[in-house]
Amino acid sequence: MHRILDTIQSPRDLQSLDITDLRRLADELREFVTESVSRTGGHLAPNLGVIELTLALHTAFDAPEDKIIWDVGHQAYVHKILTGRRDRFHTLRQTGGISGFPKITESEYDAFGAGHASTAISAALGMAAARDLKGESHSVIAVVGDGAMTGGLAFEGLNNAGAAKRDLIVVLNDNTMSIAPNVGALSRYLNKLIAAPAYNRVKTVLWHATQRSGFLRRSVRRIDEVIKALLVPSGFFERMGFRYFGPVDGHDLPELLWILREIRKLHGPILLHVMTTKGKGYKYAEEDATRFHGISSFCLDTGKTPPRRNPSYTDVFGETMIRLAEADPSIAAITAAMANGTGLCEFAVRFPSRFFDVGIAEQHAVTFAAGLARQGMRPVVAIYSTFLQRALDSIIHDVALQNLPVVFAVDRGGLVGEDGPTHHGCFDLTFLRMIPNLVVMAPKDENEFRDMLYTAVRHPGPVAVRYPRSETLGLPEKSGFAEIPIGRSETVREGRDAAVFAVGDMVQTALEAAGRLAHDGLSVRVVNARFVKPVDRQALEEAARSVPALFTLENNTGVGGFGSGVSEALSEMHPLGTHLPDVRVRRIALPDRFVPHGSLRDLFLQTGLDPESVAEVIRKAVRP
């Protein structure tokens, strides 16, 4: 039997399929996505949960004229397959392949790019407003996960959209049943009643008939509100100005198609509540949706991933936090819906009263931590670098301005690989370095990482410890902790022809580059900077006096990063009587552009942060 999937080149091909064919296509998509992601890695569980919903959306609406906007975007794989990218799906997240998230330069069907949560409603409202200003009439649909609804931006969008009264559909994809009771016959009956044309015609007639009587009009409205408030969980969204429909079984294709076709005829802001099962159809993903939310390549038969050679920095963070919290009852851990991703699951089990998951609300997480710190606690806020960007105002205003002892564990600093530009942590050293009172440091290896965390929780002010996504070096764990003097670097290799001040994971790259240059007769000093702020001015002065060329190396944008800090420090030291020679600092960093997705090895080669490229820059500068 031929695969229906092979005949689908665009969403318009769905129009000729009956419900039996659509169900068969859903099964084929589930198998196709699972097999593909087992090879490339990616966000499996979220996409298995939205297969029927995606089919229904593309059948009921006419994309790309109708705009379907995916929040976060990690649930858009099936959307990509149905919109002409099936033949390239094997390149998902690979170097030069298709992105794991919606990307407006990749397809006209990707109405809005996204890799962070809670953006879809605001973007959809903006697109709906533009549609109305231009006199157009297409539909705008935002597909939002229930997790993304915990983000403040989602509530801001809901509030504005409800007041604006524009035609807009928000599909709430609820895969945890955290908002509503189980789907049942009553909910299905109410959906058909409320969305049916006859119901809406009667309601409209009554509305116009009572226009001269305020009392009757209020009575009609109250009857409608009371019925729905009693029988469906719509109160919150109705109060926000949305007409609420649901909950609907997100795997019931006939029901989904019926209600989507009905609500597209209605006017004003509408919220459709859809219940789905994360990981639907693949046993291991259903049993452990958290692990299969984002996963590397795995065995289809067992669901297991290849074992890692060494622990990751995230693993080391989680283990160290437990050791620190055992010794200090004031230490607390905060995460923004990333307990597993930040390595805090075991901490949450061991210290439940000192663990706080605040949902996808990074700004709140930081200000909440400030409140804890103000009352004598030692909060450690673990947030991915790319998501910490959203909390910049709180870091400045609520933590640093008051010099509160909050520790920021900045995971995924630098390039992260296959998740691409929405997830690369390329800007943290720049935006953290500019903040007064904030100490910023980055470890060269796992043992130094442990000592930095120990140092951070003992420091009287705010500290950011920035570390990469990668595996550690696999060093034997030393016993105990050692406090690192703030602002003190260390020389890890001596040299006379040049000095490289490297940050974090780039120290190992600098050492490899220096080893290659030694074969050319060049002697290169490697300094583990440790601190991006404050910069070790004493080490800089000594290097400026003893070697003819200085280099900085960082896995961060070159704009305003560590290299900029070194240049600023040297220029400030010059007129203060230090009589430094006229040293030109060469910065080696990420380029001033968004870096695409791909393997870390390929991305380091592309951006010149691999050992050979670094060695070549030094070679040409020292021996033109």
C-alpha positions as CSV (number, residue, x, y, z in Angstrom):
1,M,0.0,0.0,0.0
2,H,1.4,3.4,-0.9
3,R,2.0,6.0,1.7
4,I,-0.4,9.0,1.7
5,L,2.4,11.0,3.2
6,D,4.4,10.7,-0.1
7,T,1.6,12.5,-1.9
8,I,1.5,15.5,0.4
9,Q,3.5,18.4,-1.1
10,S,1.5,21.3,0.5
11,P,-1.4,21.7,2.8
12,R,-3.8,22.0,-0.2
13,D,-3.2,18.3,-0.8
14,L,-5.1,17.6,2.5
15,Q,-8.3,18.9,1.1
16,S,-8.9,15.8,-1.0
17,L,-8.5,13.4,1.9
18,D,-11.5,12.0,3.8
19,I,-11.3,11.4,7.6
20,T,-10.1,7.8,7.1
21,D,-7.2,9.0,5.0
22,L,-6.4,11.8,7.5
23,R,-6.3,9.2,10.3
24,R,-4.0,7.0,8.3
25,L,-1.8,10.0,7.4
26,A,-1.6,10.8,11.2
27,D,-0.2,7.3,11.8
28,E,2.3,7.7,8.9
29,L,3.4,11.1,10.3
30,R,3.9,9.6,13.8
31,E,6.1,6.9,12.4
32,F,8.0,9.2,10.1
33,V,8.7,11.8,12.8
34,T,9.8,9.2,15.3
35,E,12.2,7.5,12.9
36,S,13.7,10.8,11.7
37,V,14.3,12.2,15.2
38,S,15.8,9.0,16.3
39,R,18.6,9.7,13.8
40,T,18.9,13.5,14.1
41,G,17.8,14.2,17.6
42,G,15.3,16.9,18.4
43,H,12.0,17.7,20.2
44,L,10.2,14.4,19.8
45,A,7.5,14.3,22.5
46,P,5.9,17.7,21.8
47,N,5.6,16.9,18.1
48,L,4.1,13.5,18.5
49,G,1.4,15.2,20.7
50,V,0.3,17.7,18.0
51,I,0.1,15.5,14.9
52,E,-3.8,15.5,14.7
53,L,-4.0,19.2,15.7
54,T,-1.5,20.2,13.0
55,L,-3.4,18.1,10.4
56,A,-6.7,19.7,11.5
57,L,-5.3,23.3,11.4
58,H,-3.9,22.9,7.9
59,T,-7.1,21.2,6.7
60,A,-9.5,23.8,8.2
61,F,-7.4,26.9,7.3
62,D,-5.7,28.0,4.1
63,A,-2.0,28.6,4.9
64,P,0.1,30.5,4.0
65,E,-2.7,33.1,3.4
66,D,-4.0,32.2,6.9
67,K,-1.2,32.8,9.4
68,I,-0.5,29.9,11.8
69,I,2.0,31.0,14.5
70,W,3.7,28.4,16.6
71,D,4.7,29.4,20.1
72,V,8.3,28.2,21.0
73,G,8.3,26.4,17.7
74,H,9.5,23.0,19.0
75,Q,6.0,21.6,18.1
76,A,6.2,22.6,14.5
77,Y,7.9,19.5,12.9
78,V,4.7,18.2,11.4
79,H,3.9,21.7,10.1
80,K,7.3,21.6,8.3
81,I,6.6,18.2,6.8
82,L,3.2,19.2,5.5
83,T,4.5,22.4,4.0
84,G,7.0,21.1,1.5
85,R,10.0,20.1,3.7
86,R,9.4,16.4,4.0
87,D,12.2,15.5,1.5
88,R,14.7,17.6,3.6
89,F,13.5,16.5,7.0
90,H,16.4,14.1,7.4
91,T,18.6,17.3,7.6
92,L,16.7,18.6,10.6
93,R,19.1,20.5,12.9
94,Q,22.0,19.4,10.9
95,T,24.7,21.7,9.5
96,G,23.1,23.3,6.4
97,G,19.8,21.6,7.0
98,I,16.4,22.8,8.1
99,S,15.9,24.5,11.4
100,G,14.3,22.8,14.4
101,F,12.1,25.9,14.8
102,P,9.9,28.0,12.6
103,K,12.1,30.3,10.5
104,I,10.7,33.0,8.2
105,T,13.6,32.7,5.7
106,E,13.0,29.0,5.4
107,S,9.4,28.9,4.2
108,E,6.5,31.2,3.5
109,Y,4.4,28.9,5.7
110,D,6.5,29.9,8.8
111,A,4.5,33.0,9.6
112,F,6.7,34.0,12.6
113,G,10.1,32.7,13.9
114,A,10.3,31.5,17.5
115,G,12.6,29.5,19.8
116,H,11.6,31.2,23.1
117,A,8.2,30.6,24.8
118,S,5.2,32.9,25.1
119,T,5.7,35.1,22.0
120,A,2.9,33.8,19.7
121,I,-0.1,35.7,21.1
122,S,1.6,39.1,20.9
123,A,3.0,38.4,17.5
124,A,-0.4,37.2,16.3
125,L,-2.2,40.3,17.6
126,G,0.3,42.4,15.7
127,M,-0.3,40.5,12.5
128,A,-4.1,40.7,13.0
129,A,-3.8,44.5,13.5
130,A,-1.8,44.8,10.3
131,R,-4.4,42.7,8.5
132,D,-7.2,45.0,9.6
133,L,-5.2,48.1,8.7
134,K,-4.6,46.8,5.2
135,G,-8.3,45.7,4.7
136,E,-7.5,42.0,4.5
137,S,-9.6,39.2,5.8
138,H,-7.4,36.1,6.5
139,S,-7.4,34.2,9.8
140,V,-4.6,34.5,12.3
141,I,-4.0,31.5,14.6
142,A,-1.6,31.3,17.5
143,V,-0.8,27.8,18.8
144,V,0.4,28.0,22.4
145,G,1.5,25.3,24.8
146,D,0.2,25.3,28.3
147,G,3.7,25.7,29.6
148,A,4.1,28.9,27.6
149,M,1.0,30.3,29.2
150,T,3.0,30.7,32.4
151,G,5.2,33.3,30.8
152,G,4.4,36.9,31.5
153,L,4.5,37.9,27.8
154,A,1.7,35.5,27.1
155,F,-0.5,37.2,29.7
156,E,0.4,40.6,28.3
157,G,-0.7,39.4,24.9
158,L,-3.9,37.9,26.2
159,N,-4.8,41.1,28.0
160,N,-4.2,43.3,25.0
161,A,-5.9,40.9,22.5
162,G,-9.0,40.6,24.7
163,A,-9.3,44.4,24.9
164,A,-8.6,45.0,21.2
165,K,-11.5,42.7,20.1
166,R,-9.8,41.8,16.8
167,D,-10.5,38.5,15.0
168,L,-7.9,36.2,16.5
169,I,-7.8,32.5,17.4
170,V,-5.6,31.2,20.2
171,V,-5.2,27.4,20.3
172,L,-4.1,26.3,23.8
173,N,-2.4,23.0,23.5
174,D,-2.7,21.5,26.9
175,N,-0.8,18.3,27.4
176,T,-0.7,18.1,31.2
177,M,-4.3,18.6,32.2
178,S,-3.2,21.3,34.6
179,I,-5.9,23.7,33.6
180,A,-9.1,21.7,33.0
181,P,-10.7,18.4,33.9
182,N,-10.6,15.3,31.7
183,V,-12.3,15.5,28.3
184,G,-15.8,14.1,28.4
185,A,-19.2,14.0,26.7
186,L,-20.4,17.1,28.4
187,S,-17.6,19.2,27.1
188,R,-18.1,17.9,23.6
189,Y,-21.8,18.7,23.8
190,L,-21.2,22.2,25.1
191,N,-18.7,22.8,22.3
192,K,-21.2,21.9,19.7
193,L,-23.9,23.9,21.4
194,I,-21.8,27.1,21.8
195,A,-20.1,27.0,18.4
196,A,-23.2,25.9,16.4
197,P,-24.5,28.5,13.9
198,A,-28.0,28.1,15.3
199,Y,-26.8,29.0,18.9
200,N,-24.9,32.0,17.7
201,R,-27.8,33.2,15.5
202,V,-30.2,33.0,18.4
203,K,-27.7,34.8,20.6
204,T,-27.3,37.5,18.0
205,V,-31.1,37.9,17.6
206,L,-31.6,38.2,21.4
207,W,-28.7,40.7,21.6
208,H,-30.3,43.0,19.0
209,A,-33.8,42.5,20.4
210,T,-32.8,43.7,23.8
211,Q,-30.8,46.7,22.7
212,R,-33.4,49.1,24.1
213,S,-33.5,47.5,27.5
214,G,-30.3,47.5,29.5
215,F,-31.9,45.1,32.0
216,L,-32.8,42.5,29.5
217,R,-29.5,42.8,27.7
218,R,-27.6,42.3,31.0
219,S,-29.9,39.3,31.8
220,V,-29.1,37.6,28.5
221,R,-25.4,38.1,28.9
222,R,-25.5,36.8,32.5
223,I,-27.4,33.6,31.5
224,D,-24.8,32.9,28.9
225,E,-21.9,33.6,31.3
226,V,-23.4,31.7,34.2
227,I,-24.0,28.5,32.1
228,K,-20.5,28.5,30.8
229,A,-18.9,29.5,34.2
230,L,-20.7,26.5,35.8
231,L,-20.1,23.9,33.2
232,V,-16.8,24.7,31.5
233,P,-13.5,26.1,32.8
234,S,-13.8,29.3,30.8
235,G,-14.0,32.0,33.4
236,F,-10.5,33.3,33.2
237,F,-10.3,33.5,29.5
238,E,-13.8,35.0,29.2
239,R,-12.8,37.7,31.7
240,M,-9.8,38.4,29.5
241,G,-12.1,39.1,26.6
242,F,-11.9,35.8,24.8
243,R,-14.7,33.4,23.8
244,Y,-13.7,30.1,25.2
245,F,-14.3,26.7,23.6
246,G,-13.1,23.4,25.0
247,P,-11.6,21.3,26.2
248,V,-11.4,19.3,23.0
249,D,-9.7,15.9,22.5
250,G,-6.6,16.9,20.5
251,H,-6.4,13.5,19.0
252,D,-10.0,13.3,17.8
253,L,-9.6,14.5,14.1
254,P,-13.4,14.8,13.3
255,E,-14.0,16.8,16.4
256,L,-11.0,19.1,15.8
257,L,-12.0,19.7,12.2
258,W,-15.6,20.4,13.0
259,I,-14.8,23.0,15.7
260,L,-12.0,24.7,13.8
261,R,-14.2,25.1,10.8
262,E,-17.0,26.6,13.0
263,I,-14.9,29.0,15.0
264,R,-13.1,30.4,12.0
265,K,-16.5,31.9,11.0
266,L,-16.8,33.7,14.3
267,H,-15.5,37.2,15.1
268,G,-13.5,38.6,18.0
269,P,-10.8,36.9,20.0
270,I,-11.4,33.2,20.5
271,L,-9.5,30.6,22.6
272,L,-9.8,26.9,21.8
273,H,-8.6,24.6,24.6
274,V,-7.2,21.4,23.2
275,M,-6.1,18.4,25.3
276,T,-3.2,16.3,23.9
277,T,-0.8,13.6,25.1
278,K,2.8,14.5,24.9
279,G,4.7,11.7,23.1
280,K,1.5,10.2,21.7
281,G,2.0,6.9,19.9
282,Y,5.6,6.1,20.9
283,K,5.7,4.1,24.1
284,Y,9.0,5.5,25.5
285,A,8.1,9.1,24.8
286,E,4.7,8.7,26.5
287,E,6.3,7.1,29.5
288,D,9.0,9.7,29.8
289,A,7.9,12.8,28.0
290,T,10.4,15.0,29.9
291,R,13.4,13.1,28.5
292,F,11.9,12.9,25.0
293,H,11.0,16.6,25.0
294,G,14.4,17.4,23.6
295,I,16.7,14.4,22.9
296,S,19.8,13.4,21.0
297,S,19.7,10.5,18.6
298,F,18.3,7.3,20.2
299,C,17.6,3.6,19.5
300,L,14.0,3.2,18.2
301,D,13.6,-0.3,19.7
302,T,14.8,0.6,23.2
303,G,14.4,4.4,23.4
304,K,17.9,4.6,24.8
305,T,20.5,7.2,23.9
306,P,24.3,6.4,23.6
307,P,26.1,6.8,26.9
308,R,28.1,10.0,27.4
309,R,31.9,9.6,27.8
310,N,32.0,12.2,30.6
311,P,29.4,14.1,32.7
312,S,28.2,17.4,31.4
313,Y,28.7,20.7,33.1
314,T,25.0,20.6,33.9
315,D,25.5,17.3,35.7
316,V,28.3,18.8,37.7
317,F,26.2,21.8,38.6
318,G,23.4,19.6,39.9
319,E,25.8,17.4,42.0
320,T,27.7,20.5,43.4
321,M,24.4,22.2,44.3
322,I,23.5,19.3,46.5
323,R,26.9,19.3,48.3
324,L,26.7,23.0,48.9
325,A,23.1,22.9,50.1
326,E,24.0,20.0,52.5
327,A,26.5,22.3,54.2
328,D,24.5,25.6,54.0
329,P,20.8,25.6,54.8
330,S,20.4,29.1,53.3
331,I,21.1,27.9,49.8
332,A,18.1,27.6,47.5
333,A,17.7,26.7,43.9
334,I,15.4,28.4,41.4
335,T,14.6,27.4,37.8
336,A,12.2,28.6,35.1
337,A,10.4,25.3,34.0
338,M,13.8,23.7,33.4
339,A,14.5,21.5,36.5
340,N,15.7,18.6,34.3
341,G,17.5,20.8,31.7
342,T,19.5,22.6,34.4
343,G,20.3,19.5,36.4
344,L,18.2,20.3,39.5
345,C,15.9,17.3,39.6
346,E,17.8,15.5,42.4
347,F,18.1,18.8,44.3
348,A,14.3,19.1,44.2
349,V,14.0,15.7,45.7
350,R,16.6,16.2,48.4
351,F,15.6,19.8,49.4
352,P,11.9,20.2,48.3
353,S,11.4,23.3,50.5
354,R,14.4,25.0,49.0
355,F,13.6,24.3,45.4
356,F,11.4,26.6,43.4
357,D,10.2,26.1,39.8
358,V,8.5,29.3,38.8
359,G,7.4,28.2,35.3
360,I,8.5,29.9,32.1
361,A,8.9,33.2,33.9
362,E,12.6,34.2,33.9
363,Q,12.1,37.8,34.9
364,H,10.0,36.7,37.9
365,A,12.6,34.1,38.8
366,V,15.2,36.7,39.2
367,T,13.1,39.2,41.2
368,F,11.8,36.3,43.3
369,A,15.5,35.4,44.0
370,A,16.1,39.0,45.0
371,G,13.4,38.8,47.6
372,L,14.9,35.6,49.0
373,A,18.3,37.1,49.1
374,R,17.0,40.3,50.8
375,Q,15.8,38.0,53.7
376,G,19.0,36.2,54.2
377,M,18.8,33.3,51.8
378,R,21.5,32.4,49.2
379,P,19.4,31.8,46.0
380,V,21.0,30.2,42.9
381,V,19.1,30.9,39.7
382,A,19.7,28.3,37.0
383,I,18.7,29.6,33.6
384,Y,19.9,28.9,30.1
385,S,22.0,31.8,28.7
386,T,19.5,32.4,25.9
387,F,16.6,32.7,28.2
388,L,18.4,34.8,30.8
389,Q,18.3,37.6,28.2
390,R,14.6,38.0,29.0
391,A,15.4,38.9,32.7
392,L,18.0,41.6,32.0
393,D,16.0,44.4,33.6
394,S,15.4,42.4,36.8
395,I,19.2,41.5,37.0
396,I,20.0,45.2,36.8
397,H,17.2,46.8,38.8
398,D,16.3,44.2,41.4
399,V,19.6,42.4,42.1
400,A,22.7,44.4,41.1
401,L,21.4,47.9,42.0
402,Q,20.7,46.6,45.5
403,N,23.9,44.5,45.5
404,L,22.0,41.4,46.6
405,P,23.9,38.0,46.9
406,V,22.1,36.2,44.1
407,V,24.0,33.6,42.1
408,F,23.2,33.2,38.4
409,A,24.1,29.7,37.0
410,V,24.2,30.6,33.3
411,D,23.9,27.2,31.5
412,R,24.5,26.8,27.8
413,G,26.9,29.7,27.5
414,G,28.3,30.1,24.0
415,L,27.4,28.1,20.9
416,V,25.0,25.2,21.7
417,G,24.9,23.4,18.3
418,E,21.8,22.0,16.7
419,D,19.2,24.2,18.3
420,G,20.7,27.2,16.5
421,P,20.5,30.9,16.8
422,T,17.5,31.1,19.1
423,H,19.4,29.0,21.7
424,H,23.1,30.0,21.3
425,G,24.3,31.8,24.4
426,C,26.3,34.3,22.5
427,F,25.5,37.5,24.3
428,D,25.7,36.8,28.0
429,L,29.2,38.0,28.6
430,T,28.4,41.2,26.9
431,F,25.2,42.1,28.7
432,L,26.4,40.8,32.1
433,R,29.7,42.6,31.9
434,M,28.1,46.0,31.7
435,I,26.2,45.6,35.0
436,P,27.8,47.3,38.1
437,N,28.4,45.1,41.2
438,L,28.1,41.9,39.2
439,V,31.0,39.5,39.2
440,V,31.2,37.3,36.0
441,M,33.3,34.2,35.8
442,A,33.6,31.1,33.7
443,P,35.5,27.8,34.5
444,K,38.1,26.1,32.3
445,D,37.1,22.6,33.6
446,E,34.7,20.8,36.0
447,N,36.9,21.1,39.1
448,E,37.3,24.8,38.7
449,F,33.5,25.0,38.1
450,R,32.9,23.4,41.5
451,D,35.2,25.9,43.1
452,M,33.5,28.8,41.3
453,L,30.1,27.8,42.6
454,Y,31.5,27.5,46.1
455,T,33.1,31.0,45.7
456,A,29.9,32.4,44.3
457,V,27.6,31.3,47.2
458,R,30.1,32.9,49.7
459,H,30.5,36.2,47.9
460,P,28.5,39.1,49.5
461,G,27.2,40.4,46.2
462,P,25.7,39.1,42.9
463,V,27.7,36.6,40.8
464,A,27.2,35.0,37.4
465,V,28.9,31.7,36.7
466,R,28.8,30.9,33.0
467,Y,29.4,27.4,31.6
468,P,28.9,25.5,28.3
469,R,26.5,22.8,27.2
470,S,29.3,20.4,26.5
471,E,30.7,17.4,28.4
472,T,33.4,18.1,30.9
473,L,37.0,17.1,30.4
474,G,36.6,14.0,32.6
475,L,39.1,15.0,35.3
476,P,39.3,13.1,38.6
477,E,37.2,15.0,41.1
478,K,39.2,16.6,43.8
479,S,38.1,16.5,47.4
480,G,36.6,19.6,49.0
481,F,36.2,23.1,47.6
482,A,38.7,26.0,47.3
483,E,37.6,29.7,47.2
484,I,39.0,31.6,44.2
485,P,40.2,35.1,44.8
486,I,37.8,37.5,43.0
487,G,39.4,38.9,39.8
488,R,42.5,36.6,39.8
489,S,43.4,34.8,36.7
490,E,45.9,31.9,36.3
491,T,48.6,31.2,33.8
492,V,48.3,27.6,32.6
493,R,51.1,27.7,30.0
494,E,54.1,29.9,29.8
495,G,55.3,31.7,26.6
496,R,57.4,34.6,25.3
497,D,56.1,35.3,21.8
498,A,52.4,36.0,22.6
499,A,49.8,35.7,25.3
500,V,46.3,34.5,25.0
501,F,43.8,35.4,27.7
502,A,41.0,32.8,27.2
503,V,37.6,32.4,28.9
504,G,35.9,29.2,30.0
505,D,35.7,26.4,27.4
506,M,38.1,28.4,25.2
507,V,41.0,27.8,27.6
508,Q,41.3,24.2,26.2
509,T,41.1,25.6,22.7
510,A,43.9,28.0,23.4
511,L,46.1,25.3,24.9
512,E,45.6,23.1,21.8
513,A,46.4,26.1,19.5
514,A,49.5,26.9,21.6
515,G,50.6,23.2,21.2
516,R,50.3,23.5,17.4
517,L,52.2,26.8,17.3
518,A,55.0,25.2,19.4
519,H,55.8,23.0,16.3
520,D,56.4,26.2,14.4
521,G,58.8,27.4,17.0
522,L,56.4,29.9,18.6
523,S,56.1,30.1,22.4
524,V,52.6,31.2,23.4
525,R,51.5,31.9,26.9
526,V,47.9,30.8,27.8
527,V,46.1,32.6,30.6
528,N,42.9,31.2,32.1
529,A,41.1,34.5,32.6
530,R,38.6,33.0,35.0
531,F,36.9,36.4,35.5
532,V,35.3,38.4,32.8
533,K,34.5,41.0,35.4
534,P,36.6,42.2,37.1
535,V,39.5,41.7,34.7
536,D,42.8,40.8,36.2
537,R,44.7,44.1,35.5
538,Q,47.8,42.9,37.2
539,A,48.1,39.9,34.8
540,L,47.4,42.1,31.9
541,E,50.1,44.6,32.8
542,E,52.6,41.9,33.3
543,A,51.8,40.3,29.9
544,A,51.8,43.7,28.2
545,R,55.4,44.3,29.4
546,S,56.8,40.8,28.7
547,V,55.3,39.6,25.4
548,P,54.9,41.5,22.1
549,A,51.3,40.4,21.2
550,L,48.1,40.0,23.3
551,F,45.1,38.0,22.2
552,T,41.7,37.4,23.9
553,L,39.6,34.3,23.1
554,E,35.9,33.9,24.0
555,N,32.9,31.8,23.0
556,N,30.8,35.0,22.9
557,T,30.1,37.8,20.5
558,G,33.1,40.1,20.0
559,V,30.9,43.1,20.5
560,G,31.3,44.3,24.0
561,G,32.5,41.0,25.4
562,F,35.6,39.9,27.3
563,G,38.0,41.2,24.6
564,S,36.4,44.6,24.8
565,G,36.9,44.5,28.6
566,V,40.6,43.8,28.2
567,S,41.0,46.6,25.7
568,E,39.2,49.0,28.0
569,A,41.3,48.0,30.9
570,L,44.6,48.5,29.0
571,S,43.5,51.9,27.7
572,E,42.5,53.0,31.2
573,M,45.8,51.8,32.7
574,H,47.9,53.7,30.2
575,P,47.3,57.2,31.4
576,L,47.5,56.3,35.1
577,G,51.3,56.2,35.2
578,T,51.8,52.5,34.5
579,H,53.9,53.3,31.4
580,L,52.7,50.3,29.5
581,P,54.1,49.7,26.0
582,D,51.7,50.4,23.1
583,V,50.1,47.0,23.0
584,R,47.5,46.1,20.4
585,V,45.0,43.5,21.6
586,R,43.6,41.1,18.9
587,R,40.2,39.8,19.9
588,I,39.2,36.3,18.7
589,A,35.4,35.8,19.3
590,L,32.2,35.0,17.6
591,P,31.3,37.3,14.6
592,D,28.7,40.1,14.8
593,R,26.0,38.0,13.2
594,F,23.5,35.3,14.2
595,V,25.3,31.9,13.9
596,P,23.1,29.1,12.3
597,H,22.4,25.7,13.7
598,G,24.7,22.7,13.2
599,S,27.1,20.5,15.0
600,L,29.4,22.3,17.5
601,R,32.5,21.1,15.5
602,D,31.1,22.6,12.3
603,L,30.1,25.8,14.0
604,F,33.5,26.3,15.6
605,L,35.1,25.8,12.2
606,Q,32.7,28.3,10.6
607,T,33.3,31.0,13.2
608,G,37.1,30.5,13.6
609,L,37.0,29.2,17.2
610,D,38.6,25.8,16.5
611,P,42.2,25.3,17.6
612,E,43.7,25.4,14.1
613,S,41.9,28.7,13.2
614,V,43.0,30.3,16.5
615,A,46.6,29.1,15.9
616,E,46.5,30.6,12.4
617,V,45.3,34.0,13.7
618,I,48.2,34.1,16.2
619,R,50.7,32.8,13.6
620,K,49.9,35.5,11.1
621,A,49.9,38.3,13.7
622,V,53.2,37.2,15.3
623,R,55.0,36.2,12.0
624,P,53.4,38.1,9.1
